[in-house]
Structures are given as C-alpha cells and as structure tokens.
C-alpha cells in the first residue's frame, strides 16, 4: 500500500507529465538542470512536511476553513525552505530568486493536501507526498537538462556539446519551456501506452 | 454553570473556526521566529562576504576598505594605506525586480574598474546572464568621462560602449542606467 502510494507519483500520477500541475516553476526555472534539481528538492521538502502536518491535524481542522489553514502551514514551510537556502546555498537561492517563495502557490502542494493528506493517515500521506516530490524533481531535472544541453551546450555546468555548437537560444526562452514540456509529455504518453500494451 | 457556558461557547462553530485559525497562525509565527533566528545571522554573513568578495575581485590590490560618509560608497586602500579607488553600491529596477550592483572606480573616478552583481531576479537563462563574467568584464576599463552606452547584436565601436545580452536588452539597459545614475551622483559628492 505504502509503496504504491510512493510509486504512483513517479509515473502514473506524475505531477508534471500526467497531472500537469505546478506549471509556473516547471516552465520558469528549468533553464538549467541544477535549477530544476534545487527547485524540485525545495518543493519536495515543502510537500512532504506540509502533508505530514496536515494529515496529523486533519481531524481538528474545521472543514470551512481548511484551505486557509493549509495555506498558512504550506507558507510556513516555504519560508523555512527559502531562508534555509539563503543561509546555506546562497548562490542557488540567488539564481532561483522569487520562485522559491512562489512555491506557496504551487497547486501540486495544495492539491496533495486537499486530495490526500486531509483524508489519509500520516504514514500514507508521507509516502504519497514523497512520491509526488520525487516525481516533480525528476520531471524538472529532465526538462532542465534538455533545455540546458540544447540552449547552452552544458549539463549541470559541464560542457558536453562539441566545439562550435550553436546554442539554441530559444530553448532557454519561455517558448523553449513550452516546446520541451509538450514534447516530453508526448514521449511520456507514448512510453506509457507501450508499457500498458505489453502488460495487457 | 461556568462549565456549561464554556462548553456552549466552544460548541459554537464560529468560535471553533476562529480558534483553529488563530492557533495555526500563532504556531506558524512561532516556528518562523526560530527559523529567522537561525538563518538571519548566516544570511547577513553571506551578504557581507559577498560585498567583500566583490570589492576584492574588482580591486585585486585591495588591502582594506572602509565606508565613506556617503551610504553604500567604500573607499578602497592598498597595503600602504593609499586610496586606490572607490567601490559603490548602485541599485535600481531591472526587468523583473531590483538589481543591486557593486562597481568600482579609480581614485579620480575617471575609469570603471569593474562591476559585480550582488542581487538580481532577472529571468534565469536570459537577464540573469548579467551575472556572468563575460558580461561583466565588458565594463572593466570603461572611461567615465562619457555616459556608458549599450549596443545590440554587434561589437561595441566606441570605448564607452558595451554589448547588450541577446534576448535581454532590458536587463542590460537597466545595468547601464543604474551605473550611469550612480556614477554621476558620486562624481558630484566625492569631488
């Protein structure tokens, strides 16, 4: 059960490729793989912590005000993540700029709180959130890698394209984010269909 | 009777809602105080280190620096105590938010020694390229007798020109404008 909760976030309910949630950071920060990774990890931290807290207080929350309460809890963890990055990973925090505070409005997190953590036990909520967080990170790193390789000729800062390779500037522009995301969602679906065909 | 009264109040839905909201707010506030106390000293050290590092990058021969009476302007001295230039913080609006620069000029404020970006929230991959060395080294040695200008998609022809970043003209222009504004200001105050 717990393993199922974890694994579904990686593939069948992947927040980016299947649910298409949290598009603002997905599109905005994935110009480089390292930004995708750090944004993914920060989001994972927030979704795991807030899911655990929300799940453990779920019986005390009056239904009418659950959204504002969830939002306050999420905002607390986002601020914690933001300050932690600023204190310990100053360079990355500078590069991500306003997108770390903006995790508050990432619908992936409120979505997990509303759809899962507010109804399930702490253990299941933890693994559900962890799966979603890892799935989100995985998607952002792939997106960031593709855009960095084609847009800057590097991956995680290491040059891998040949000398004289012309950077595809469009890939680091917003348009490149949409193009890459669209193609990746397509690829994801093709693989998914092939796998399903094989197993049936 | 007193207990009855309390129970009545607590069974009231509105009271329960207010209580829950206040409680979650107070607890979050308390958690944030701890986080703030833990991280703020570290963040301050980071910012200070960054300013020091920026000054030392712009002035390789710098031995010490001290704030002048103008806020955000530092006089930079070499090991003999001679003033070799001035470092100054200049900030203004970029494409998406504040851009904070540290720039250095020689003692006569006639040549720009270089710039470093301390803070910016420009678009990653585009405007954020103002953080790269290749953009910043264009400013080294620019004469300050003329306002700095930028050109697009071509090599600079005049000594006081720099080439704007492709796809990020607004950010490049912001850097140039912020510098020009501050340089004209300190030219007046330091002379």
Interface residues (C-beta under 8 A of the other chain):
Chain A: X28 X29 X31 X32 X35 X60 X61 X62 X64 X65 X68 X69 X72 X73 X75 X76 X79 X80 X83 X84 X86 X87 X88 X90 X94 X95 X96 X97 X98 X147 X151 X152 X169 X172 X173
Chain B: X13 X16 X17 X20 X21 X24 X25 X28 X31 X32 X35 X36 X38 X39 X40 X42 X43 X46 X50 X96 X97 X119 X120 X121 X122 X124 X125 X126 X128 X131 X166 X167
